[in-house]
Amino acid sequence: FRDFFNRRLKLKILRLAEIKPSDTFVDLGCGDASLLIFAVKNFNIRKAIGYEINAIRYNMAMKNIRKSHLADKITVYLDHISNADLTDADIVFDMLPEREYDFEKLYQASIKKGTRLIKHDLPLIGFIADKIDYPFYRMTFPLKKTPSKNHWASHVLENDHSRIMDLWWELYYYEGERCYSKWDIKRFKRILKRRMEK
């Protein structure tokens, strides 16, 4: 498995998060732990935690942590992100496309005020980012809900005249690190509809 983010993207993620040495940084789907290691080495953070469901990536992460002599600062769990404990998190990085009940299971549970969440490609669906450095969006808890679907699309696309269909269209034809399928977009539509009804 190759490192997903180069040095410049890692810097972009962590600077957008306004990371500081006193922070606890959590990476949901941490892969080989390269971002965790980078955060500790370059920003001297006190604690880094990763969750990784793939056993091969998990073993690589453990090997890389030992090789970097950072086992005292970095912990990685072989577990699904839905089981992540975010109670002490100051910064959470989540680059995975949002699933149906991620928000309810992860982000409504016990996350503290002031925690910064960095998402890749989209902010949490229906919520407004307080900072954007594309393709990354930063949200700070408590989250700010969008007043309408089109307002959210305009915010995400950084274009006052965008409508929600423009956003779905752009995602479907996105040529970045991942390809969004029509099933992904149907899921995003369901999530947004449910959140706008609340």
C-alpha positions as CSV (number, residue, x, y, z in Angstrom):
1,F,0.0,0.0,0.0
2,R,1.3,3.4,-0.9
3,D,1.2,6.5,1.3
4,F,-2.1,8.2,0.3
5,F,-1.0,11.7,1.0
6,N,2.3,13.4,0.0
7,R,4.1,15.8,2.3
8,R,2.3,18.9,1.0
9,L,-1.2,17.4,1.5
10,K,-0.2,16.2,5.1
11,L,0.8,19.8,5.9
12,K,-2.4,21.1,4.4
13,I,-4.5,18.8,6.5
14,L,-2.7,19.6,9.8
15,R,-2.4,23.3,9.2
16,L,-6.1,23.5,8.4
17,A,-6.7,21.7,11.7
18,E,-4.5,24.3,13.4
19,I,-2.8,21.5,15.2
20,K,-0.8,22.2,18.3
21,P,1.5,20.1,20.6
22,S,-1.2,19.7,23.3
23,D,-3.7,18.1,20.9
24,T,-4.9,14.6,20.7
25,F,-5.2,13.7,17.0
26,V,-7.4,10.8,15.8
27,D,-7.2,9.4,12.2
28,L,-10.2,7.3,11.2
29,G,-8.9,4.8,8.7
30,C,-5.3,5.5,9.3
31,G,-3.8,3.0,6.9
32,D,-0.1,2.6,7.4
33,A,-0.1,5.4,10.1
34,S,2.0,7.8,8.0
35,L,-0.2,10.8,8.8
36,L,-0.1,10.0,12.5
37,I,3.7,9.7,12.4
38,F,4.0,12.9,10.4
39,A,1.8,14.8,12.9
40,V,3.9,13.6,15.9
41,K,7.3,14.2,14.2
42,N,6.5,17.6,12.6
43,F,4.1,19.1,15.1
44,N,5.2,17.4,18.3
45,I,1.7,16.5,19.4
46,R,1.3,14.7,22.7
47,K,-1.0,11.8,21.5
48,A,-2.0,10.3,18.1
49,I,-4.6,7.6,17.7
50,G,-5.6,5.6,14.6
51,Y,-8.3,3.2,13.7
52,E,-7.8,0.7,10.9
53,I,-10.0,-2.2,9.9
54,N,-7.7,-3.8,7.3
55,A,-5.3,-6.2,9.0
56,I,-2.5,-5.8,6.4
57,R,-2.6,-2.0,6.8
58,Y,-2.8,-2.3,10.6
59,N,0.3,-4.5,10.6
60,M,2.1,-2.0,8.4
61,A,1.1,0.8,10.7
62,M,2.5,-1.1,13.8
63,K,5.7,-1.8,11.9
64,N,6.1,1.9,10.9
65,I,5.4,3.1,14.4
66,R,8.0,0.8,15.9
67,K,10.5,1.8,13.2
68,S,9.9,5.5,14.0
69,H,10.3,4.8,17.8
70,L,7.0,6.5,18.5
71,A,5.0,3.7,20.3
72,D,4.8,6.0,23.4
73,K,2.8,8.6,21.5
74,I,0.9,6.7,18.8
75,T,-1.7,4.0,19.4
76,V,-3.5,2.2,16.5
77,Y,-6.5,-0.1,17.0
78,L,-7.5,-2.9,14.6
79,D,-11.2,-1.9,14.7
80,H,-14.0,-0.4,12.7
81,I,-14.3,3.4,12.8
82,S,-17.8,3.2,14.2
83,N,-16.3,1.9,17.4
84,A,-13.9,4.8,17.7
85,D,-13.7,6.7,21.0
86,L,-13.6,10.4,20.2
87,T,-14.1,11.6,23.8
88,D,-10.6,13.1,24.1
89,A,-10.1,14.1,20.5
90,D,-9.1,17.6,19.7
91,I,-8.7,16.9,16.0
92,V,-10.3,14.1,14.0
93,F,-9.4,13.3,10.4
94,D,-12.0,11.3,8.4
95,M,-11.4,11.0,4.7
96,L,-13.9,8.2,4.2
97,P,-17.2,9.0,2.3
98,E,-20.0,9.5,4.8
99,R,-22.2,6.5,5.4
100,E,-25.9,6.5,6.6
101,Y,-25.4,6.8,10.3
102,D,-21.8,8.0,10.7
103,F,-22.9,11.3,12.2
104,E,-25.3,9.7,14.8
105,K,-22.8,6.9,15.8
106,L,-19.6,9.0,15.8
107,Y,-20.2,12.7,16.0
108,Q,-23.3,13.0,18.2
109,A,-22.0,10.7,20.9
110,S,-19.4,12.3,23.1
111,I,-17.3,14.7,21.1
112,K,-16.3,17.8,23.0
113,K,-16.9,21.4,22.1
114,G,-14.0,22.9,20.1
115,T,-13.0,19.6,18.5
116,R,-12.0,20.1,14.8
117,L,-13.0,17.6,12.2
118,I,-11.2,17.5,8.8
119,K,-13.2,15.8,6.0
120,H,-12.0,15.0,2.5
121,D,-14.0,16.1,-0.6
122,L,-17.2,17.0,1.4
123,P,-17.9,18.4,4.8
124,L,-20.4,16.3,6.9
125,I,-23.5,16.3,4.8
126,G,-25.8,19.3,5.5
127,F,-23.2,21.0,7.8
128,I,-21.1,24.1,7.1
129,A,-17.3,24.1,7.2
130,D,-15.6,27.0,9.0
131,K,-12.5,26.7,6.9
132,I,-11.9,25.2,3.4
133,D,-8.6,24.3,1.7
134,Y,-9.8,22.1,-1.1
135,P,-10.1,19.1,-1.1
136,F,-10.3,19.4,2.7
137,Y,-13.1,20.9,4.9
138,R,-12.7,21.8,8.6
139,M,-15.7,21.8,10.9
140,T,-15.6,22.8,14.6
141,F,-18.0,21.3,17.1
142,P,-20.8,22.2,17.8
143,L,-21.6,22.1,14.1
144,K,-23.5,24.7,12.1
145,K,-26.4,23.3,10.1
146,T,-27.1,24.6,6.6
147,P,-30.5,26.4,6.1
148,S,-31.1,24.8,2.7
149,K,-29.8,22.2,0.3
150,N,-28.8,24.8,-2.3
151,H,-27.0,26.9,0.4
152,W,-25.0,23.8,1.3
153,A,-24.1,23.2,-2.3
154,S,-23.0,26.8,-2.8
155,H,-20.9,26.5,0.3
156,V,-19.2,23.2,-0.7
157,L,-18.6,24.4,-4.3
158,E,-17.6,27.9,-3.1
159,N,-20.0,29.4,-5.7
160,D,-23.0,31.6,-4.7
161,H,-25.0,30.4,-7.7
162,S,-24.6,26.7,-7.3
163,R,-27.6,24.4,-6.7
164,I,-27.6,20.9,-5.1
165,M,-27.8,19.2,-8.5
166,D,-24.5,21.0,-9.5
167,L,-22.8,19.4,-6.5
168,W,-24.2,15.9,-7.3
169,W,-23.1,16.3,-10.9
170,E,-19.6,17.4,-10.0
171,L,-19.2,14.5,-7.5
172,Y,-20.3,12.0,-10.2
173,Y,-17.7,13.3,-12.6
174,Y,-15.0,13.9,-10.0
175,E,-11.6,12.9,-11.2
176,G,-9.7,13.1,-7.9
177,E,-8.4,10.4,-5.6
178,R,-11.7,8.5,-5.7
179,C,-14.6,8.0,-8.0
180,Y,-18.1,8.5,-6.6
181,S,-20.7,6.1,-8.0
182,K,-24.4,6.8,-8.5
183,W,-25.0,4.7,-5.4
184,D,-22.7,7.0,-3.3
185,I,-24.7,10.0,-4.5
186,K,-28.0,8.3,-3.8
187,R,-26.7,7.7,-0.2
188,F,-25.6,11.3,0.1
189,K,-29.1,12.5,-1.1
190,R,-30.8,10.3,1.5
191,I,-28.6,11.6,4.3
192,L,-29.1,15.3,3.2
193,K,-32.9,14.8,2.9
194,R,-33.1,13.2,6.4
195,R,-31.0,16.0,8.0
196,M,-33.0,18.8,6.3
197,E,-36.2,17.3,7.7
198,K,-35.0,17.4,11.3
